[in-house]
Amino acid sequence: MNPRAQFCHNPGCWAYGRRGEGHIRIHSQRERRYHCKRCDKTFSATKGTALYRAHLPHALVVRVVTLLAHGCPVQAIVAAFGLDERTVARYQAEAGAQCRRVHEHVVGAGRVALGQVQADELRVRVVGGVVWVATALAVTSRLWLGGVVSAHRDRPLIRALLARVRACGPTHAVLLCVDGLSSYVSQARRVFREAVRAATAGRPRLVLPAGVLIAQMVKQYARRRVVGVARRVAQGTADAVQARLAATQGATGAVINTAYIERLNATFRAHLAALARRTRAAARQTATLETGMWLLGTCYNFCWAHDSLRRLRGATDPPGTKWVARTPAQVAGLAAHPWSVHELLTFPVPPRPVKRRGRRPRWLREVAHAT
């Protein structure tokens, strides 16, 4: 148990969401409870995580979530462990909500070096219709930047996806590689704009930075088969795009492509039962599909090592094999080691600060003055 990593969960406490200030101490090792010295309240170590008030053993819940992240249908888990289908659905929903909180807190904090970003959409059959899952990927680190689920493949879907991309890191020097959907170009020029302050008073102008580059790869079909590919630059110059491709992909002869995001789409279809093209485990609700997307994407970022990201073992590394496996979060500088599923489900995400009225207590003023 690590009190320095915990925070108070009482919304009425002035220390709500604050960690690392010495006000949290261990209340009970056996019951795994903490105590806040500011409000004199106690809380469980799993408060605010996916394992909070889990009536089954935590090891079993982690095993179930691991199977769900690898594409095991709910019916198979019910048959294997003798659980109720509603219990498995509840743990899936709790794990998806936890993964979304972790993603928005760590990846969406704006510390990712984007470089080249590829985006694409998945057409998913659900019970009673079709929905679209739009996702984005940072090519250099293979980091999944988030996704959006919508019933329509339109401008609001693309705008919401690009807004998540912008939240992950600075976009003043980013190369966006997409397919031929025209909404990507128009919405990128809108979302990636930055305010330019002027000497005069008034609302600042929103201008697209000169470092923003947009490239498209348009596939040409005949009888449902790809017969050709047209590559074009929608924003910037061809030389600037080629230089950015060489810098982010590590190859001088790199061409405009969406191969990395399409490979990620294949991973999503293989590990999420509802995304399979011909399946009997189709999602009945959009919320279920969105939950599975967050679970799979966050495990992809923090828990699963990628062969393309491995590096040779150095002198300072512990002894082992020739190669050191790394996850996208490690390459992006967001994690120090590959996380286990248990670490992911129990990662404490501090809540957003609450606005309060009245005079702050003396200890809080002293902390603010010290920082």
C-alpha positions as CSV (number, residue, x, y, z in Angstrom):
1,M,0.0,0.0,0.0
2,N,1.3,3.4,-1.0
3,P,-0.4,6.4,0.7
4,R,1.6,8.9,-1.4
5,A,-0.2,7.7,-4.6
6,Q,-3.7,8.0,-3.0
7,F,-6.0,11.0,-2.6
8,C,-9.1,11.8,-0.6
9,H,-12.4,10.7,-2.2
10,N,-14.6,12.8,-0.1
11,P,-16.0,15.7,-2.3
12,G,-16.7,17.8,0.8
13,C,-13.0,17.7,1.8
14,W,-10.6,20.5,0.9
15,A,-8.0,17.8,0.1
16,Y,-10.4,16.1,-2.5
17,G,-8.3,14.8,-5.3
18,R,-5.0,16.0,-3.9
19,R,-2.2,13.5,-3.6
20,G,1.4,13.4,-2.4
21,E,1.0,16.0,0.4
22,G,1.2,13.6,3.4
23,H,-2.5,13.8,4.4
24,I,-3.3,10.2,3.5
25,R,-2.2,7.5,5.8
26,I,-2.8,3.7,6.1
27,H,-5.9,3.0,8.2
28,S,-5.9,-0.8,8.0
29,Q,-3.4,-3.1,6.2
30,R,-5.7,-6.1,6.5
31,E,-8.8,-4.4,5.2
32,R,-6.7,-2.3,2.8
33,R,-8.2,1.1,3.8
34,Y,-6.7,4.6,3.9
35,H,-7.5,7.5,6.2
36,C,-7.6,11.2,5.3
37,K,-6.3,13.5,8.1
38,R,-8.1,16.5,6.7
39,C,-11.6,15.3,6.9
40,D,-11.1,12.2,9.1
41,K,-12.8,9.9,6.6
42,T,-11.6,6.4,5.6
43,F,-11.9,4.8,2.2
44,S,-11.0,1.5,0.5
45,A,-7.8,1.1,-1.6
46,T,-10.0,0.2,-4.6
47,K,-12.2,3.3,-4.3
48,G,-12.8,4.9,-7.7
49,T,-11.3,1.9,-9.6
50,A,-12.8,-1.0,-11.6
51,L,-12.4,-3.4,-8.6
52,Y,-14.3,-1.3,-6.1
53,R,-17.0,-3.4,-4.4
54,A,-16.2,-6.4,-6.6
55,H,-17.9,-9.3,-4.9
56,L,-15.7,-11.9,-6.6
57,P,-12.0,-12.4,-5.9
58,H,-9.9,-9.7,-7.6
59,A,-7.8,-12.4,-9.4
60,L,-11.0,-13.8,-11.0
61,V,-12.2,-10.3,-12.1
62,V,-8.8,-9.6,-13.7
63,R,-8.8,-12.9,-15.5
64,V,-12.3,-12.2,-16.9
65,V,-11.3,-8.7,-18.0
66,T,-8.2,-10.1,-19.7
67,L,-10.3,-12.6,-21.6
68,L,-12.6,-9.8,-22.7
69,A,-9.7,-7.7,-23.9
70,H,-8.5,-10.6,-26.0
71,G,-11.8,-11.1,-27.8
72,C,-13.4,-13.9,-25.8
73,P,-17.2,-13.7,-26.1
74,V,-19.2,-13.1,-22.9
75,Q,-21.1,-16.4,-23.5
76,A,-17.8,-18.4,-23.4
77,I,-16.8,-16.7,-20.1
78,V,-20.1,-17.5,-18.6
79,A,-19.8,-21.1,-19.6
80,A,-16.2,-21.4,-18.4
81,F,-16.5,-19.8,-15.0
82,G,-20.1,-20.4,-14.2
83,L,-20.8,-16.7,-13.8
84,D,-24.0,-14.8,-14.6
85,E,-24.1,-12.9,-17.9
86,R,-25.0,-9.7,-16.1
87,T,-22.0,-10.1,-13.8
88,V,-19.6,-10.3,-16.7
89,A,-21.3,-7.4,-18.4
90,R,-21.0,-5.3,-15.2
91,Y,-17.2,-6.0,-15.0
92,Q,-16.8,-5.2,-18.6
93,A,-18.6,-1.9,-18.1
94,E,-16.5,-1.1,-15.0
95,A,-13.3,-2.0,-16.8
96,G,-14.2,0.1,-19.8
97,A,-15.0,3.2,-17.6
98,Q,-11.7,2.7,-15.7
99,C,-9.8,2.5,-19.0
100,R,-11.4,5.6,-20.3
101,R,-10.5,7.5,-17.1
102,V,-6.8,6.3,-17.3
103,H,-6.6,7.2,-21.0
104,E,-8.0,10.7,-20.5
105,H,-5.8,11.3,-17.5
106,V,-2.5,9.9,-18.9
107,V,-2.7,10.0,-22.7
108,G,-5.1,13.0,-22.9
109,A,-2.9,15.2,-20.7
110,G,-1.2,16.7,-23.7
111,R,2.3,15.3,-23.3
112,V,2.5,13.0,-26.4
113,A,4.8,14.0,-29.3
114,L,2.5,13.3,-32.2
115,G,4.7,13.8,-35.2
116,Q,2.6,11.7,-37.7
117,V,-1.0,10.8,-36.9
118,Q,-3.1,8.3,-38.9
119,A,-6.8,8.1,-38.6
120,D,-9.5,5.8,-40.0
121,E,-13.0,4.5,-39.4
122,L,-14.4,1.0,-38.9
123,R,-17.8,0.0,-40.1
124,V,-19.4,-2.2,-37.5
125,R,-22.5,-4.2,-37.7
126,V,-24.7,-4.2,-34.6
127,V,-28.0,-5.6,-33.8
128,G,-30.5,-3.5,-35.8
129,G,-28.1,-1.4,-37.8
130,V,-24.6,-0.1,-38.5
131,V,-22.3,2.1,-36.4
132,W,-18.9,3.7,-37.1
133,V,-15.8,3.5,-34.9
134,A,-13.2,6.2,-35.7
135,T,-9.7,5.8,-34.2
136,A,-6.4,7.6,-34.4
137,L,-2.8,6.4,-33.9
138,A,0.6,8.2,-33.4
139,V,2.9,6.4,-35.8
140,T,6.3,6.9,-34.1
141,S,5.2,5.4,-30.7
142,R,2.2,3.3,-32.1
143,L,0.1,4.9,-29.4
144,W,-3.6,4.7,-29.7
145,L,-4.9,8.3,-29.3
146,G,-8.5,7.5,-28.7
147,G,-11.7,6.7,-30.6
148,V,-15.3,7.8,-31.1
149,V,-18.4,5.7,-31.8
150,S,-21.2,7.2,-33.8
151,A,-24.2,6.0,-35.8
152,H,-23.2,8.2,-38.8
153,R,-19.9,8.7,-40.7
154,D,-20.1,12.5,-40.8
155,R,-18.4,15.7,-39.8
156,P,-19.3,15.5,-36.0
157,L,-17.7,12.1,-35.8
158,I,-14.4,13.3,-37.4
159,R,-14.5,16.5,-35.4
160,A,-14.8,14.6,-32.1
161,L,-11.9,12.3,-33.1
162,L,-9.6,15.2,-34.1
163,A,-10.5,16.9,-30.8
164,R,-9.2,13.9,-28.9
165,V,-6.0,13.9,-31.0
166,R,-5.4,17.6,-30.1
167,A,-5.9,16.8,-26.4
168,C,-3.1,14.3,-26.6
169,G,-0.3,16.7,-27.6
170,P,0.7,19.8,-29.5
171,T,-0.6,19.9,-33.1
172,H,1.3,22.9,-34.4
173,A,3.7,20.5,-36.2
174,V,1.7,17.4,-37.1
175,L,1.3,15.3,-40.2
176,L,-2.2,13.9,-40.6
177,C,-2.5,10.9,-42.9
178,V,-6.1,9.8,-43.7
179,D,-8.2,8.3,-46.5
180,G,-10.2,10.2,-49.1
181,L,-13.0,11.3,-46.7
182,S,-13.2,15.1,-47.3
183,S,-14.4,15.7,-43.7
184,Y,-10.9,15.0,-42.4
185,V,-9.4,18.0,-44.3
186,S,-12.1,20.5,-43.4
187,Q,-12.4,19.5,-39.8
188,A,-8.6,19.3,-39.3
189,R,-8.3,22.9,-40.6
190,R,-10.9,23.8,-38.1
191,V,-9.8,21.8,-35.0
192,F,-6.1,22.4,-35.3
193,R,-6.3,26.2,-35.4
194,E,-4.6,28.2,-32.7
195,A,-5.3,31.7,-31.3
196,V,-3.1,34.5,-32.4
197,R,-3.0,37.3,-30.0
198,A,-2.9,40.8,-31.3
199,A,-2.0,44.2,-29.8
200,T,-5.6,45.4,-30.0
201,A,-8.4,44.3,-27.7
202,G,-11.0,41.8,-28.8
203,R,-11.3,38.1,-29.7
204,P,-8.0,36.6,-31.1
205,R,-7.9,35.3,-34.6
206,L,-7.8,31.5,-35.1
207,V,-5.1,30.6,-37.6
208,L,-3.9,27.2,-38.8
209,P,-0.2,26.8,-38.0
210,A,2.2,26.5,-40.9
211,G,3.5,23.2,-39.5
212,V,0.2,21.4,-39.9
213,L,0.3,19.0,-42.9
214,I,-2.5,16.9,-44.2
215,A,-2.1,14.0,-46.7
216,Q,-4.6,11.7,-48.2
217,M,-4.4,8.2,-49.7
218,V,-7.4,7.5,-51.9
219,K,-8.1,3.9,-52.9
220,Q,-9.7,3.3,-56.2
221,Y,-12.0,0.3,-56.4
222,A,-13.4,-1.8,-59.2
223,R,-15.8,-4.7,-58.5
224,R,-15.1,-4.3,-54.7
225,R,-11.3,-4.7,-55.3
226,V,-8.6,-2.1,-54.9
227,V,-7.1,-1.4,-58.4
228,G,-5.2,1.7,-57.7
229,V,-4.1,4.3,-55.1
230,A,-4.0,8.0,-55.5
231,R,-1.8,10.0,-53.0
232,R,-2.3,13.8,-52.6
233,V,-1.3,16.6,-50.3
234,A,-4.2,18.6,-49.0
235,Q,-2.3,20.9,-46.7
236,G,1.3,21.9,-47.0
237,T,3.9,21.0,-49.6
238,A,5.0,17.7,-51.0
239,D,8.6,18.2,-49.8
240,A,7.5,19.0,-46.2
241,V,5.2,15.9,-46.2
242,Q,8.0,13.7,-47.4
243,A,10.4,15.1,-44.8
244,R,7.9,14.4,-42.0
245,L,7.3,10.9,-43.3
246,A,11.0,10.1,-43.3
247,A,11.4,11.6,-39.7
248,T,8.4,9.7,-38.2
249,Q,8.7,6.3,-40.0
250,G,12.5,6.1,-40.1
251,A,12.7,5.5,-43.8
252,T,13.8,7.8,-46.6
253,G,11.6,6.3,-49.2
254,A,8.4,6.4,-47.2
255,V,5.2,7.2,-49.0
256,I,1.8,8.6,-47.9
257,N,-0.1,5.6,-46.4
258,T,-2.5,4.6,-43.7
259,A,-0.9,1.2,-43.1
260,Y,-0.3,1.7,-39.4
261,I,-3.9,2.6,-38.5
262,E,-5.2,-0.2,-40.7
263,R,-3.0,-2.6,-38.8
264,L,-4.5,-1.3,-35.6
265,N,-8.0,-1.8,-37.0
266,A,-7.1,-5.4,-37.7
267,T,-6.0,-5.8,-34.1
268,F,-9.3,-4.3,-32.9
269,R,-11.3,-6.7,-35.1
270,A,-9.3,-9.7,-33.8
271,H,-9.5,-8.7,-30.1
272,L,-13.1,-7.4,-29.9
273,A,-15.8,-9.9,-30.6
274,A,-18.3,-7.4,-31.6
275,L,-16.0,-6.0,-34.4
276,A,-15.6,-9.3,-36.2
277,R,-17.1,-9.1,-39.7
278,R,-19.2,-12.2,-39.4
279,T,-20.0,-13.0,-35.8
280,R,-22.8,-14.1,-33.6
281,A,-21.6,-11.8,-30.8
282,A,-22.7,-8.6,-32.3
283,A,-23.2,-5.7,-29.9
284,R,-26.8,-4.8,-29.0
285,Q,-26.0,-1.4,-27.6
286,T,-23.6,1.3,-28.7
287,A,-22.4,1.7,-25.1
288,T,-21.2,-1.9,-25.0
289,L,-19.2,-1.3,-28.2
290,E,-17.7,1.9,-26.8
291,T,-16.8,0.1,-23.5
292,G,-15.0,-2.6,-25.4
293,M,-13.1,0.0,-27.5
294,W,-11.8,1.8,-24.4
295,L,-10.8,-1.5,-22.8
296,L,-9.0,-2.8,-25.8
297,G,-7.3,0.5,-26.7
298,T,-5.9,1.1,-23.2
299,C,-4.6,-2.5,-22.9
300,Y,-3.0,-2.0,-26.3
301,N,-1.2,1.2,-25.0
302,F,-0.1,0.1,-21.6
303,C,-0.2,-3.7,-21.3
304,W,0.8,-5.2,-24.6
305,A,4.4,-5.1,-25.9
306,H,4.9,-4.7,-29.6
307,D,7.7,-6.4,-31.6
308,S,8.2,-3.3,-33.8
309,L,9.0,-1.3,-30.7
310,R,11.5,-3.6,-29.1
311,R,15.1,-2.5,-28.6
312,L,18.4,-4.2,-28.0
313,R,19.3,-4.7,-24.3
314,G,21.7,-2.2,-23.0
315,A,24.4,-2.4,-20.3
316,T,22.1,-0.8,-17.7
317,D,19.2,-3.2,-18.3
318,P,18.6,-6.2,-16.1
319,P,19.9,-9.5,-17.5
320,G,17.6,-11.4,-19.8
321,T,17.0,-12.0,-23.5
322,K,18.7,-10.0,-26.3
323,W,15.7,-7.8,-26.8
324,V,13.8,-5.5,-24.4
325,A,10.0,-5.5,-25.1
326,R,8.2,-2.1,-24.9
327,T,4.6,-0.9,-25.0
328,P,3.4,2.2,-26.9
329,A,3.1,4.0,-23.6
330,Q,6.7,3.3,-22.8
331,V,7.9,4.7,-26.1
332,A,5.7,7.8,-25.7
333,G,7.2,8.4,-22.3
334,L,4.0,7.8,-20.4
335,A,4.9,4.6,-18.5
336,A,8.1,3.2,-17.1
337,H,7.3,-0.5,-17.6
338,P,4.6,-2.7,-19.2
339,W,1.5,-2.6,-17.0
340,S,-0.4,-5.6,-15.9
341,V,-4.2,-5.7,-16.2
342,H,-4.4,-5.5,-12.4
343,E,-2.3,-2.3,-12.4
344,L,-4.6,-0.9,-15.1
345,L,-7.8,-1.7,-13.3
346,T,-6.5,-0.3,-9.9
347,F,-4.7,2.8,-11.2
348,P,-6.1,5.7,-9.1
349,V,-7.2,8.6,-11.3
350,P,-7.7,11.8,-9.4
351,P,-11.0,13.6,-10.1
352,R,-11.3,17.1,-11.5
353,P,-10.9,19.9,-8.9
354,V,-14.1,21.2,-7.4
355,K,-14.7,25.0,-7.2
356,R,-15.4,26.1,-3.6
357,R,-16.5,29.2,-2.0
358,G,-15.1,30.7,1.2
359,R,-11.7,31.1,2.8
360,R,-9.3,28.3,2.2
361,P,-7.9,26.5,5.3
362,R,-4.4,27.5,6.5
363,W,-2.7,24.2,5.5
364,L,-4.0,24.6,1.9
365,R,-2.7,28.2,1.8
366,E,0.7,27.0,3.0
367,V,0.8,24.3,0.4
368,A,-0.1,26.8,-2.4
369,H,2.6,29.2,-1.1
370,A,5.2,26.4,-1.0
371,T,4.6,25.4,-4.6
